[in-house]
Amino acid sequence: MTNTLIARHLFGPGPSNPYPEATEALARPLLGHLDPQFLEIMDRACDGLRQVWGTSNRRTLPISATGSAGMEAAFVNFVNPGDVVVIAVNGLFGERMCDVAARCGAEVVRVDFPFGQPVDAQKVAEAHPNPTIIAAVHAETSTGVRSDIAALGAIKGDALLLVDAVTSIGGIELKADEWGIDIGYAGTQKCLGVAPGLAPFTVSDRAWERRVENPRSWYLDLGMLGGYVGETSGSASRTYHHTAPVAMIASLDAGLQRILDEGLDAVRDRHYAAGQALQDGLEAMGLELFAAEGHRLPELTTVKVPEGVDSAAVRKELLEKYNLEIGAGVKEFASTVWRIGLMGPNAAPDSVALVLGALKDVLGK
């Protein structure tokens, strides 16, 4: 007996539906992870990542794991026990940063902001006079809020600026070098339009000079990874570290080329247009948006569940009737907020029309 999989419209907080080019690349014949042909693909993917990160960092690479491993790599490679790490928390993923930093032995200084509100750089600056690292989430997936990373870069002083760009990369403006990002991690499964499985990562020379020489994680040791990707060229000079997920990296390369062929500005404009149309449409239906006005992500919209409506029942009917997935809120907002993502190829007018039409139909009952 075979199961027939139904193609879902993935309009939740991630993963999103991938670009067709990224899906096609997964089916190509496999290459060895030291094959010269594959190394060309990986190097091209690294070049593409530099463009979407907005950086010239030599050490820009796809870590062989999901975005959460990118978060762990960011802390385990740059936090020594006792280091002061100031973390801006305005959602679930800022909270997760605190947990990971604490496990690395950091003295965590947590600066809280209400869920749904952006980070205030001045409050972050006042939290500690001389931190080793300042960390924040650019696009908070749990709340749909964008924070001003350039403002944090302006106040970081001698600290390293560590940024989560999982939901922003490939969808909205991201300028790692100009904003002063020293350590950045992301994921492939959202605006990049690639399946989950890799963590795009970038490190400035300034941060590299301060890295932990022998981090607690062997697999995520950036010093060891540098001999395979990011610092060398040509198959003869590559040192084996682990078997790279060659199909995923080929898929990432194809997705990045798809984005760059369209043009970064055009892709960002498409995400902005889709997000604004969705948010306008939701408000026209009488629904109230959750994230603070002026700081709303276009690629991930948070909307309040109307009073008296069963959030889970609505999401279940959308899935069963329209093959359409939207996400619940998190923590205390799990049943009172919906998260609707229009990322990658889903950032398009037909997706907006489908979401609004389906939601109107289900809520009308």
N, C-alpha and C positions, 0 to 999 in steps of 0.2 A: 504494500500500500504506500502510495506517495502522497506527500502533503503539498498542496499548491499554495505558494506564498502569494499574498496579495500585496501589490505595490502600495505602500503607504505614502500619504502626503505628510512629511515630517515637519510640522510647523510648531514643534515644541522648542525648548531651550537647547536642543542638540541631542543627538546628531541631526544634521539637516540632510536633505537629499543631496547626493554628490553631483558634481558636473559630469556629464556623459563621458567626457574625455578621461576623467579620473577613473571612472568605472571600467572603461575599455582597457586602460593600462594594466589593471589588475589581472586581466586574462592573457596578457602576453606571455610568451615562453620565459621561464625563469632563467636568470643569469646568476653566476656565482658572485659572492660578495666582494671578491678581489678581481673579478673579470674586468679588463680595461674598459669594456663597453659599459658595464654597470658603473664603474667609477666616473665615467663621463656623465652619466645620468645623475649620480649623486652630486657631483660638483656643480652641474647646472641647477639642480634643486637648491643647493646652498646659495648660489647666485640669486635665484628667484626669491629665496627667503630674505636675503639682504634688501631686496627692493620692497617687499611688503612690510618689512620691519622699519624701513627708512634708515638704514645703517650701512656703514662701510666696514663694520666689525669683521675681522678675519675669522674669528671663532663664532660663526653663525651656522647652525647645523640642525638636522632633525634628530632628536633623541629617540631611541627605539622603544618607545612606550607612550602612553597617553599623556594628556596635559597634566594630570596629577603627578606623574613622575617628573615632569618638567618643574613643577613646584618644589618637589623634594630635591631635585638636582640643584635648584637655585639656592636652597638653604644649606644643604649638606656640603656644598663646595665652597661656601663663603662665610659660614658661621662657625667660629670657635667657641668652646664652652666659656660662658661669662660675657660674651659680646652683647652689647645693648642693641636690641632690634626694635625700632619703633614701627608699629604696624597700624595703619589706618583701617578701621573695620566699619563698613557700612553694608554688610551682607554676609552670607554664608561663607563665601570664599575668602574673605578677609579673616573670618574666624578660623578657617582651616589653616591659613598662613600661621596664625598664632600657635596652633597645635604643632605644626611641623617644626617651626622655629624652636619651640620649647623642647622638643625631642632632640634637637641638636645641641641643647645645653645653653641656649640663649637666655639672657635676661630680657623678657618680652615686656615692652611698654605698649600697652594697647590703648589706642585712641578711638573711642566709639562715636559713631554718628547714627542717627535714626535710619532704619531700613527705609529705602525710598528716597534718601537724600544723598547728595554728593559729599565727597571728602573736602574738608576745609583745610587748605595747606597751612594757614597760619596756626591753627590749633595743633597740627602735626609738628610744626617747628617749635612750638612752646612745650612740647611733651618731654623733651630731654635736651640738654645743652650740647651733647657730643655723642650721638649714637654711631654705631658702626654701620648700620644699615637702616634705611627708611623703606618700607614696603607698602604697596597699595595695589588695588585692583583697578584697572583702567575702565573696563566695562563689566560691572557686577552682574553676573548671570542670574543671580537669585532675585534681583530687584529691578533690573532693566535700567540702571542708572549709570551714566558716564561721569567720571571724575576728571579733573584738570591735572593731567600728569605734568605738563609743562610748569605749572605753578609749584609742584613738588620739586621738580628739578631746580627751580630757582632758589629754593630754600634749603637744599640738601647739605650745603657746606661741604665738609670733608667726608660725609657719609656716602655710601654707595646707595643708589636708587634701584630698588628691585620691583619689577612690575609684572603683574598678571595681565596678559593681553589675549587670553583664550578666546573671548567673544568679540574682540575688536579687530584682530588681525585680518586683513583682507576685506573688511567691510566698511570701516570708518577711518578717518585720518589717524595715522600712527607714524611718529617721527622720532625714533629712538635716539638718534644722535642729537638732533636739534633740541629735544626735550630733556636730555641729560640722563636717559635710562642707561644704567650700567649693566644690569642683569635682567633679562626678559625671557619669559616663557609663554607658550601659547599651545593651541591644539589645532588639529587638522579638520575636525568634524563640524565646524560651524561655517563662518563666512568663507573659508578657503575652499569649501565644497569638496572635501575629500573624506573618506571613511575615517572613523576614529582609529588611532593606533600609533601616532607620532606626536612628538612635542617639539615644535619649532622653538629654537633656543638661540639667544644671542648674548655675548659677553664682551664688554669693552676692554681695551688694554688696561685701563685704570683698575678695573675690577680684577682682571687676571693676575695682576701683580700682588693682589691681596688674597688670593685663593688659599684654601686649606690644602696643605701639601699632601696629607694622607687622610682624605675624607672617610667617614665611616662606611660609606657605600662603595663597594668595588665596582658594581655595574654602572653606577652613575658618576664615576670619577672622571671629571672632564679632562684632567691631565692625561689619563690613559687614553681616553677617547680621541684626544688631539692627534695622536699618532696615526689614526685611521681616517679621520675626517676633520676638516677645518683648518689644518695646519700644514698639510703635505699635499703633494700632487704627484701623479704617476704611480702605477701599481707597484713598482719596485721599491718605493720608499714607504709604502703603507705597512703599518704594523698591526697584526691581528689583535682585536680586542674581543669582539663577539660577532656572531653571524647576523649581519644586518637584515632587517625585513625588506628584502630587495623588491618584492612586489609593491609593498606600501610606499617605498621611496619612489618607485617608478610612477605610481599613482599620484603622489604629491607633485612630482615634476610635471606631470601632465596637467594637473589642476592649476599649478602656478603658471604654466605657459598659457593656459586658457584665460586666466585673469590678466596676464600681461599683454596678451594679444588684444583683448578688449580695451585695455588701458586702465590703470589704477584709478584715475579720476573718474572715468566712466563707470567703473564698478562701484565706487563709493557713491556716486550720484544715483545709481540704480537702487542701492540699499536705502539711501535717504528718501528717495521718492516713494518706494514701496512702504517704508515705515510710516511716513507722513500720511500717505493715503489710508493705511490701515487705522492709524490713530484717529484721523478725521472721521473715518467711517464708524468706528466704535463709539465715538462721542455723539455722532449723529443718531446712533441707535439708543442714546440715553445712558450709555455706560460711562463709568468714571475711571480715568487712568490712575495708576498707582504711583509711578515715579514722578519726582518733582519736575514741574514744567521748566523747560530750558535745559534740562539735564537728561532728557529721555533718549535712550538708545533707539535708533531707527530699526536696527536688526532684531531687537528683542523687546517686545512691548508687554508691559505688565498692566493688567486691567482688573478692577475690583469685580468680584462676583456679585451680581445683584442680590439684595436681601431676599431671603426666602427661596433662593435657587440652590439646588443640590449640585455643588461643583463637580463631584465625581460622576454623577449621573449624566451631566451634560457632556463631559469628556468621553464617557463610555459611548453615548449615542453618536457623537461625532466620529468616533473610531469605527463603530459598527456600521453606520449608515453611509458615511462619506469617506471611509478609510483615511481619516484626517486626525492627526495627533496634535494636541496642544498640551502644555504642561501645567501642573498644579503649582501653587506657591510653595514656599519652604517655611519650616518651623511654625511659628504662630500664625502665619499667613497661608498655611497649606490648603485650607478650605475656603479662603476668602479672596484669593488672587489667582488669576490665570496668567500664564506666561506663553506668549505667542511669538515664535521666531520666524522671520522671513530672511533666510541667510543663504548665501551662495546662489544657486540657480533659482531658489524660491523667492528671491528678492525681485519680484516681477508682478505686473498688473493682474495677470490671471490668478496668481496665488492670493492676492488681496481680495479679488472678487469671490473666490471660492471660500475663503475664511469667513468673510462677512455674510455671504449668502447662507452658508451652512449654519453659522452661529445664530443668525436671525431665525432660520427655520426651527432649530432646536429650542431656542429660548421662547419662540412663539407658542410652543406647546405647553 
